[in-house]
Amino acid sequence: MKMTTRFKLKTRKWRGRTSHGGGHKKKRRGKGSQGGRGYGGSHKHKFSYITTVEPDHYGYKGFFSRGKKLKVINVMDIAKMHGSEIDLGKLGYEKLLGKGTISRAVTVKVDQASAQAKEKIEKAGGMVLEVKEQKAKQISA
């Protein structure tokens, strides 16, 4: 396809002139005129551009675990709670862990508990009722 002359006029206009409308011939030459190649200067002079035009450029990009993480609570947190019977299921916790100490007798209802947590509560005179195991036994029976 042959181009008509009306499309060529802009470039024809600059023939014989060195600058092509870019000022001095040394200007508009390389990537230095853009302030660096690619994301060069993105933490310095191009930072406002990155934050406005590409706000998701920085940050976590990658895989994430789809496995369910249990909501846990420690023995030291139970020691701070009031009452002798504590239902952790109603409070939104699923597992009891053994960090910390407890000095009073407490009955704790929870889905799961670590061996260390059971040992510490039973040593203080309390007891741990694992509700999840009881539910599973009732279903299978």
N, C-alpha and C positions, 0 to 999 in steps of 0.2 A: 504494500500500500504506500502510495506516495503522499507525503505530507504537503499540505498547502502552505504557501508563504506566510499566511497570517499567524501560524503557530510558531514560526521561526523568528519572528520579529524581535522578541525579547533578547535572544542570544545574539542575533545579528547586530543588534544595537551596540553591543559591547565589543565587537571585533576591533582589534587595533588598540584597545585599552587594556592595560595589564590587570586592573583590579576587579573588573566585572561587578562594580558597585560595592565592593567590600572594603573600601578605603585603601590604605597602603597595600602594596603587593605582598608584604610579609604577614599581614593580618589574615584571618580566616584560613590559615594554612593547615594546621594539624589538630590533634586532640587537645593541645594546650589551650586552644581558644575556647574549648568547652569546659575547661577546668579539670581535665583528666579523663581517662578512658573508663567506660563502664560505670561502676559504683565508686570510682576513685573520688575521694572527698566527701563521701556520704556521711562521715562522722564530723566533718568540718564545714566547708562552705556550701555543700549540697544537702546539709541535714534538714533544712526546712522543706526542701523538695521531697525528700524521702518520707518525712512524717506526714505531709499533706497528701501527696499523690499515691504513695505506697505505704499506708500505715501498718500493713501486716508483714512488711519486709523483715523486720527483726522479730525475734520471739521463737517459741518452741515449734519446730517443725520435725515431725518424726512419728514414731510409733508410740502408742499408748496401750496400757494393759486394759483388756476388756473384762478381766476377771473381777469378780465382786470382792471388794475389800470390806471385811467385817468391822463394825463399829465396836471398839474395845474400850474397856475401863480397867483401871488397876486397883489393887487392894488398898493402896494408900488413899484413893479417892473415896472408897467405901467407908474407910475409917472416919472420914470427915462428915459423912451423911448421918442424919438423925434417924432413930428408930431401930428396932431389933429385927424387923423383917423388911427386906428390900427386894422388890421385883424389878430386875434390870431390864426385862423385856418391855415393861410399860414405860420405862425411861428411855427406851430406844437403843439399848446396848445389846449386843449379841454374844460377846465373849468377855470373860473375866481373866485378867492376866495378873501375875504375881509380884509386881513391883511394889515395894514399900512394906510397911508393917501394920498390924492391927492388934489392939490390945483388949477389945471387948467382944463378947459373943454376939454373932449376927447370923441370921438365916438369910441366905441369898438365893433367889430364883434366877436362873440364867440359862440360855441355850447351850453354851459351851463354857468350859473353864479349864485352865491349865492345871497341871498336877501341882505345881508350886503354889498356885493360888488356893487350891483346895487344902493343901497341907497347912498353910498359914492360918486360914480361917478355922480349920478344925483344931489347931493347936491353941487358938484363942478361946475355944469352947463353942464355936458356932458350927454351921453346917451349910454345904452347898448343894442345892437341888438343881440338877441339870434337866430342864424341862423338855428340851428337844429330844433327848434319849427316851424320855417317858412317852412322848407323843409317838415316836417311831415304834416303840414296843406295843402301844395300844392299837396302832394301825395294823401291825403285823399279826397280832393275836386274834 
